[in-house]
Structure formats: structure tokens, C-alpha cells
């Protein structure tokens, strides 16, 4: 990471020791007003003091551990109920039994251009018109 992208221009190129001793306003995005508020609230005046702030460390630890926390039993139960509800809604997602008598299609049907024929609407209309003509001829 190029450290110069996260500090103000006047602090670019400084060593890490110098940056740790720099005021918190040296960090890009922290204004002098923000730095004053940090100093008043937490007695933090430098980048190093900000890094050593217990509240900062605790927040970092909590956020890191939260990413790896296992679901509670209640959350697991809700997920199981949701999965079961979806399975009851879409039972066709189950694999087909080997002895169900379903044959495999060896050649795929002609593909329809979805831009020109959304959900095969044109094919349906053609089939409907052809069926009407056949019925009219039969009567």
C-alpha cells in the first residue's frame, strides 16, 4: 500500500515514526476540527495515540471477530425453517429419481432470441394462430 494515499500531502514521504508522531489531522479525511474533537473527547493528539486508543482497539477486535462468529441457535433455526419453507414451495428442485421414467433430451431445442421473442411469446402466438386455422378448416 502506498502510505502517501492515506495522509495529507504535507505528510507524504515521511517515515512511519514521523507519521506516528504527526497530528491526527495528518490522516486524509480528518480535518483540524475533527482532530480538536478527538483531543477534547479522548485526549488524542497524534496518529500514534489514536492507534493506541483502547476504544479503537476494542472496536477493531469486535469487527474482526464478528466476521467469523458462528450463528446462534436461534439464527440457525430460522435458516432451517426458511430452507424448509423454500423446499416446500419449490419441490421440483429435488433431484429426479433414476427410475422415474424421464428420458434425457439428447439434442437441445432451437433457441429463441430473447430480445425479439420474450418468453417465446411469438412462438406461442404462431402456435395459437395455426391451431385456430386447423380448427376452422376442420369445421
Phi, psi and omega in degrees: 000135176277108185300335181294345180279348182246003176240158177297157185304323183292346179254000179297139177087354180283158177288165179295324177298317180293321179293324178296329180272350182289157177295154181300337178291352176291336178285131180301130178100348176256113182279166175302326178294318177296319180298320178296319179295319177296320179296318181290318185282319188235004183057041179253122182241339183236166178299320179298318179294323177297317180294329182272355182298124183303319181299321178296314180298317180296317180298318178298314181297315180298314181296320179294314181291329180298328180293337185246006183287138178283155179293146177288162177303324179294317178295321178295319179296318178298319180295319179295317178296319178296315178299317179296320179295319178294321180295324178288331180284323183235066183293344180293350179286348178292148179295147180286137178293146182296325183262025184278354178084009179276131180265154180271137178275116183281325182241128181288146178294162178301136179277145180255140177291113185295331180293319184272334186223078182297124179051036176060028181301320179296317178296320179296315179298318178299315180296320179295314180297318179296318178297320178295320179296316179297320180292320179295320179292323181291332182265000000 
